[in-house]
Amino acid sequence: MINNKQQYIQKFITFKIMKKIYPFIVLIILIASCKSYNTSQIINRGNDSGLVENDTVSISGDETDYEIIIIEPGFNTWLLSTARPEGFHSQSWLEARNAVLVQAWNQRNLQPQVYDPGLYQLRIDYDTNTDYGYEVNYKLYNYFLFFQLKYKQQLSSFVPRI
């Protein structure tokens, strides 16, 4: 009888100790099983400047002191092949659309908890009282179209279409 009681107490103590140790063992296994992934992607191994040269659109001209730089893979190709040609829309039409789209963009930029901060990384400084010229407005508007179509976003009540 004493032997049974001692075995019972020993099992009880072992059970209590294991009950406290198991969560730590599980936690250590979970931590050990986690793997950090390298999120930097190599886009062009042979030519380091290929991305910057081919996918950067820089607009500046003698007529304006303003510049817009768009670094987005595929945008330059899309602009040359899919976008409506320059002159299709008037400058005032582009300015009106850009004012609405920039405002929506900046609102999303200020709400990273609601909208993907990876998509809306930078605020766009666009003053509706400033004449940026046709080319800047044309490329900015077309970037918004490209962005909305590529990432399935809708920045305003205007449905993005070509």
N, C-alpha and C positions, 0 to 999 in steps of 0.2 A: 504494500500500500504506500509506503514512503517512497519507494522507487517510482511508482506511478505519479505521485505528487511531484517529485523532482523532475520527471520527464515532462509533465504538464507545464511546470513553471519554466523549464528550459525552452520548450516550444513557444510558450507565450512571450518570453523575452526575445527569442529569435524572430518571432513574428513582428513584434513591436519595432525591433531594429530594422528589419527588412522593409517594413512599411515606411520608415523614414528615409531609407537609402534608395529605394526604387525610383522616386521622382528625380533624384540627382543622377542616377544611372541613365534614365530616359533622357534627361536634359543633356547630358554629355554625349549620348548617342546622336541626338538631334543636331547638336552643334557640330559634331564631327562629320555628320552626313551632309551638312550644308557645303555648297561649293560656290565660290565667287566666280562670276563669269566676266570675261573681258568684253565690255560693251563697245570698245572702239573697233570700228569696222574698217578694213582695208578695202578701199574702193578701186584703186588703180595701182597695182604693184609696180608696173613698169615705168610709169610716168607720174611723178609726184605732183607736177604742176598741171596735169590734165584736167582735174576737177575744177581748179580755179579758172583756168583759161576757157574751158568749154561751158561751164555752168555758172559763170558770173556775168551778170549783165550790169554794166555801168553806163549810166546816162548822164552826160554833162555836155554842155555846149557853150558856144561863144555868146549866144543870145541870153543865157541865164547864168546865174551864179550858183545854181542848185544842182545837186547831184543825187542820184538814187543808185544804190548798189544792191542788187538782188543776187544772193548766193543760194540757189536751189537747184539740185540735180534735176535735169530734164526741162527746166523752164525755158532756156534759150531755144531748144529744139521745138518745144511746144509753141513758143512765140512765133517762130519762123514758119512753122508748118500748119498750125491749127487756128491761131488767133485771127480775128478780122484784121484786114490791112489798115495801115495808118491812113487817116482821112475818112474812115467809115463813120466815126462819130465825131461830133464837133468838140472843141476844147471845153466849151461851157457844159456840155452834156457829161463829159468825162470828169470835170471838176465837181459837178453835182453828185455823181455816183461815188467818186472817191471820198467826198466829205462824209457821206453816209457809211461807207465801208470802213474808213479809217476810224470813225467814232465807234463802230461796233467792234473792230479789232482791238482798240485801246481799252474798251470796257472788258473784253475777255482777258486782256493782258493783266488787268488789275484784279482778276478773280481766279487765281491759279488753283484754288480749292474746288472750283466748279468746272473750269475749262482746262484742258491739257496744257500745262505750262511748257511742254516741249514744242507745241505748235505756235503758241503766242509768246515767244521769248522776248521780243523787243517791242517797245512802244514806238509808234510811228508819229513823228512830229510833222503834222501837216496843217498849215494855216490856210483857211479858206479865203483869207483876204490877200494872199500872196499869189502872184502869177508865176507859176513854176514852168510855164511853157507847155506846148503840146506834147513833146516827146516824153517828159517826165510823167505827165498825167496819163498818157497812153500806156506806158509800160507799167505804171502802178496799177491801173485798172485791170490790165491783163494779168498781172501777177495775182490780184485778188480772184479773178476767174479761175486761173490755174490752181491756186491754193484750194479754193472751194471744191473744185471738181476732183482734185487729187486726194484730198483728205476727207471728202464727203462732209463738208461743213457748209452751213448757210449763214452768212454774216448779217444778212438783212432780209427784208421781205422780197427783195428781188431774187428770183430763182436764177442761179448761175447757169447760163447757157451761151452757146457760141452762135 
